[in-house]
Amino acid sequence: MKNVFVTGAAGFIGFHLCKHLKKRDDFVIGLDNFNSYYDVNLKNLRKKILNDSGIEVIKADINDKEILKKIIKENKITHIVHLAAQAGVRFCFDNPEAYVNSNIVGFVNLLEVLKDFKDIKLIFASSSSVYGLNDKIPFSPTDKTDRPTNLYGATKKANESLAFAYHHIYKIPMIGLRYFTVYGPFGRPDMAYFKFTKNIIEEKKIEIYNQGEMERDFTYIDDIIEGTISAVDKAKSFEIFNLGNNTPINLLDFISIIEKKLGKKAIKIFKPFQKGEMLSTFADIKTSKEFLNYNPKTNIEDGIEKFIDWYTKTY
Ligand SMILES: NC(=O)c1ccc[n+]([C@@H]2O[C@H](COP(=O)([O-])OP(=O)(O)OC[C@H]3O[C@@H](n4cnc5c(N)ncnc54)[C@H](O)[C@@H]3O)[C@@H](O)[C@H]2O)c1
């Protein structure tokens, strides 16, 4: 049995991770600052469900060293899964401080705390955004990642470098996971699949950038959770892995799938390519398969159906 501390536990991935860890009988405790980047009611709903299954989610910020130390000591934490971060690409143009505060200062704060708890294994969320302007596909963890297209990607790249430096000096075992466009029930309202679904149902316009000439390696939440839990079990040195679906899908095809499942046509508004975006994401998952036994199983049709089922029941 492991004692796992999950930061960002009221978030989309954190919520699912806590539930799954608890199901296999790990001790789980969460932390989240419940910021208002998107609908706080959804974060509270996730928290309530976690509380009902016996998981505490403490309202606090990762920049609070004393709280982090207290949680670690009182609960004899053996593993930390660090998911708390400012996510999203567009928000960074007007709110750069949010990214610096949570993703850089907050991340270093956590690493500093870990200096006193060097046996704890750290699993942290990185992102496909670190691949930025790379055009060699699929993206491999051994590819260079020094050309992010936005501040969010830059902070995630910084996390990987900062983590390595602390691992190198203090020998803290760590795994960084580069998640690729994660979707599913209880998902994030700021993400395109959520907005498309909502607007198609409500017969509102959806905005499509670059004539839809974009593709994303959409990865279903249950597959992401399996990969993340495997990282919890296997962390021993320092590794970076891709957790993607290895099957990118074109944006217009993706919208057609949602339309088909909803039995409704989208009202499409075409807009120019947005600054900061990436044209394509595509994960090479060879090393994740070998090391983590990672094997994504959910195809986009089934995954979107599960999301839409949840969405229509909830809203
Ligand atoms: N969802 C995706 O497609 C995706 C893709 C790549 C990487 N990631 C990364 O995975 C992690 C989880 O993403 P998610 O989709 O669940 O996002 P999310 O926004 O739903 O969850 C993050 C949670 O962290 C909390 N948080 C933010 N700053 C905090 C702080 N300073 N202190 C305490 N809590 C704080 C937020 O309130 C939120 O509940 C993030 O690090 C994100 O960058 C997600």
The ligand as an ORCA input file, in Angstrom:
! r2SCAN-3c Opt
* xyz 0 1
  N      -5.925     17.933    -19.525
  C      -4.998     17.923    -20.461
  O      -5.290     17.743    -21.654
  C      -3.536     18.100    -20.097
  C      -2.585     17.970    -21.112
  C      -1.248     18.143    -20.796
  C      -0.858     18.418    -19.493
  N      -1.802     18.546    -18.524
  C      -1.343     18.854    -17.174
  O      -1.925     17.935    -16.267
  C      -2.184     18.563    -15.010
  C      -3.653     18.408    -14.638
  O      -4.425     18.975    -15.673
  P      -6.014     19.022    -15.632
  O      -6.495     18.909    -17.032
  O      -6.527     18.126    -14.596
  O      -6.214     20.549    -15.210
  P      -7.170     21.209    -14.111
  O      -7.053     22.665    -14.306
  O      -8.514     20.582    -14.181
  O      -6.472     20.765    -12.743
  C      -5.449     21.493    -12.120
  C      -5.903     21.820    -10.704
  O      -4.832     22.460    -10.033
  C      -5.362     23.485     -9.212
  N      -4.299     24.482     -9.022
  C      -3.789     25.361     -9.936
  N      -2.824     26.110     -9.387
  C      -2.712     25.706     -8.090
  C      -1.897     26.121     -6.993
  N      -1.015     27.106     -7.139
  N      -2.046     25.491     -5.806
  C      -2.962     24.497     -5.650
  N      -3.776     24.081     -6.651
  C      -3.648     24.672     -7.847
  C      -6.569     24.020     -9.952
  O      -7.528     24.594     -9.074
  C      -7.099     22.766    -10.651
  O      -8.164     22.183     -9.923
  C      -1.731     20.002    -15.167
  O      -0.411     20.095    -14.693
  C      -1.768     20.231    -16.671
  O      -0.858     21.219    -17.070
  C      -3.135     18.397    -18.798
*
